[in-house]
Amino acid sequence: MVIISDERMIDDELMMVDVMGWMSPKTTSSYIVYGRETGIFDPGGRTSGEGIIKRLNELKISGEQFINFFVSHRHADHSAGAAYLVKRLKNGIIHAHPITIANILDPDRINRATVEMYGNMGEIIESVSSEFLHSITEPNKIDLGRGHVIEVINTPGHTSDHLMYYDQKNGFLFLGDGAGLFSPETGIPLPNSFPPSFRYDEYRNSLLRIMSYEPKIIGFSHFGCVKGDDVKRILELSLNILDDWYTIAMENERLTAVQTIFEKYYDDLRLFSPDFRNQIMNIIAEGFMRNLKK
């Protein structure tokens, strides 16, 4: 299985970067595409911003080169880094769903919700003026040059505004949070069923849809990248685990289902510190059941 969990080049014009989500290694990955213009996919939360700037300097990507920030959805651990960076680099633009754009323009409500859920682990989004923001949905395409045409794919489920991005040149599909929390150590993707926005049917339909693209490389936000023949298998595994959670939910009362999911899949989640891992596992199990109204 070809799983990339260390910061490095994936091919000649695509790099995976560990953006140290929640200031911890190997929790959040971003991806940089080198066209005539630069594309950066979900550069993490606000605390990831300085690390990205340092990385761009090391890669000799000058402030004069235009940077396209592709944001998958409104959650702060995906959008706050782009907001931080576009305000400081001043030579780029954020591409995102209209709902995501609205939350970056006026982040007060989502910032309050983030702090309520995660406490001091929550990332805060800075407000960005409209000149640095571009609303996109399918069938938009962004041409970065050198053959890198980024196709926008509407993939609701994790959130209503979730987008994935497909690079037509190299077959790279950026998944955001739409295909699971992936632990390279175990090779297991768990449903990213955070409340209150998760919708099982939409999430499942989006998974089925992206499988039809037959991507050559898939990039998870949390965490790592898979390439080659194992891409299809990992996406199928994501679907199978989602369906297993559904079966558990349908066969048990709510509290029993949450406990069963936690006990059966806890060891497959190796991201985050142990305390935060417990919190995340409880949240996604509860979020799954909350959507099904059990």
N, C-alpha and C positions, 0 to 999 in steps of 0.2 A: 504494500500500500504506500503510495506517495503522499505523505502528509508533511506539509511545511509548517513548522512551529517556531522557527528561528528567523530573525530579520535577515532577509537576503533577496537577491534578484530571483524572480520566478522564470522570466525569460529576458531577452535583451532589452525589452522596453516596459517591463512590469516588475514592480518591487513590492514586497510585503514589509510593513513597518510595524513594530510593536510600539504602540502609543501609550503604554503604561496606564491603562484605564484604572481609575481609583488609585493612581500612583502605585500600582502593583504590576509586575511583569507578567506577560503571557495571559492577559485577561481580555485585551482589546487590540484588534489588528486593523490597520488601515492599509490602503493600497495606492500606489502612485503609478500612473501611466505616463510615459514619455512620448508625446506626439510633438507637433510643432508648438502646441500649447500643452501645459501640464494638467493632468486630471488627478485629483485626490478624492478618494472615496471614504466618507465617514471618518474624519480625522479625530475621532474620540471626543472626550469632554473638554471643558475649559482647561483643566490641569494638563492636558496633553499638548496644548498650544505651543509652549516654548520648546518642547522636544521636537515638534514638527518643524519649527523654524530652524532649529539647529541642524536637523537632518537635511532640510532644503539647502542650507549653506554648505554642508559637507558634500552634497551632490552637485554643487555649483549651479543650482537653479537660481538664477538671479532674480532680483525684485522687478526687473524689467519684463520678465517672461510672464505672460498671462496665465493665471491659475484658475482652473474650474473646480469648484468644490461640489461634489455630488453627494447629497445627503439623502439617506434612505427614509427617514421619518423624524417625527418631532421630538422624540425622547432625548433628554439632554446629553446622555453619554454618546450620542451620535451627532447632534446638531450644535452643541455648545462649542466644540473645538473649531468648527467652521466659522461660527460667529466671531470667536476670538481672533482667528487668523485673518479673516477678510478685512477686519477693521484695522489690523496692524500692517498687513502687507500692502493693502490699498491698490492692488493690481490684479483683482480677481473678482469672481462672482460666485454666489451660492445658487446651485440648481436644486430645486426641491418641489414637492407637491404643494399646492396652494395652502393647504392646512398647515403644513410645516412652516411655510413662509409667514403665515399669519402669526404663528407662535414665536418666530424669531423677531418679527416686527414689534410684538408686544408680549414679552415672555413672563409677565408677572404671574399669571394664573398657573402656568405649567411649572414655574419655579417654586411656587408655594406647594403644589402637589408633590413635586420631587422631594422637597425637604420633609414633608409629612410622611412620605413612604420610606425614605432612606436616611433621614437624619443627616449627620455630618458626612455621610458617604455620597450624598446627592451632589450632582453637578449643576451649576447655575448658568443659564443662558444670558448672554449680553444682548441688549437690543441693537439691531443693525438697521441702518436706513435703507430705504427701498432701492436706491441706486445700485446696491450691491446684491440684490436679490432677483432671482428669475424663477417664476412659477412654471413648472413643467408637469405634464402627464403624458401617458401614452397617447399618440404615437410619436412624440417628439424624439428627435435624434440630435446629438451634439457632435460636431466634427472637430476633433482635436488635431487633425492633420496627420500625415504619414500613414494614412489608412485606418487610424483609430476613430471609428464612428461609434459613438456610445448610444445605444438604443435604450429608451426608457420603457420599463415594464411595470404596469400597475399590478401590485401584488398585495392586496389588503388581507388582513387576518391578524397579524401581530398588532397592527393599528390600521385604522381606516385609510391613512395617508401613506402607507408603506409602498416604496418603490424599490425595484431592483434595477441594475444597470448591466447591459451586455455589450462587451467590446467585440464588434464584428470582425476585427482583424485577427485576434488571437484566441477567440472563443472563451474569454474570461467573463464569468458571471459573478457580479458582486451581489451577495445574498442579503446584506444587512442583517436584520433579525428575523427574516422570513422563512428560514429553514432550520432554525434551532440554535441552541447553545451547544457548541461543538468542543469536546475535550480531546485534543490531539493524543493525549496519553492513552485514552481508551478507544478512540475512534468512534465515539457514540454521540449523535446529535439528539438532544432532548427538546421537546416542544417549548418554544419561547412564548409561553402563555401568560404574559403579565396582565393583571387586571388594571383598569376596567375595560381596556380597549380590545382584548383578544376575542376573536370570533372563530370558532372551530371550523365551520363550513367554509368560510372564506380562506382561512389559512390552508386547509386541505386542498381546495381548488387551485390556489396559487402554487402550491407544491406540484400538483399534477401539471399545471401549465408550464412551469419552468423546466420540468423534465423533458418536455417536447422540444426544447431548444438544443438538447444534447450538447451541453457545454463541455469544453475540454479542461477548464480550470474553474473551480468554485472558491470564492473567498468569503469566509464567515467573518462577522464582526467580532464575535466571541466564540472561538478564537482559532485562527489558523486557516490554512489553505490546502485544498486537495486537488491533484491533477492526474490526468491520465485515465486509465481504465477504471479506477476506483470511484470516479466522480458519480457515475450512474448508481453504483452500489450504495454510496453514502446517501444520495437523495432518496433512493428506495427505502433505505433503513430509516431515514427521517419520517417518511410516510408510514412505515410499519409501526414505529414506536408511537406516533400520533394515534394510530388506530387502536393500539393496545391500551393507551390511556383512555380512549373512548369506551372500549369494552369494560375496563375496570370501573369507569364512571357509571355505566349503564347497569352493571351487575351488583353495585353496592350503594349503601347510603353514603351521604356526602362525607362525613368524617372518616368512615372506614375507607372510602376510596382515596381520600387524601393521604391517609396513613399508608395504604397499600402502595400507592405511587411513590411516596417518599422512600419506603423501605426497599422496594424493588429496584429503584433507579438511582438512589443516592450515591452509590459507589461509582456510577458511570459519570458523574459530574465532578471533574477534577479542577475546574476553574475556581479562582478566588481563594481567600483564606478560609480556614474551617468554619469560623463563626459566620462570615458573610455567605459561605456556601450553604449553611443551614438555612439562613434567612432567604436566600434566593430559591432554594429547593421548595421551601414552604410556600413562597409567593407564587411560583409557577404551578404547583399542584393545586393551590387554592384558586388561582386565576382560571385554571382549566375547568374546575368544578363550578365556579361562579358563572361562567358563560353558559354552562349547560343547565343551570338553575336547579341543581340537585340539593 
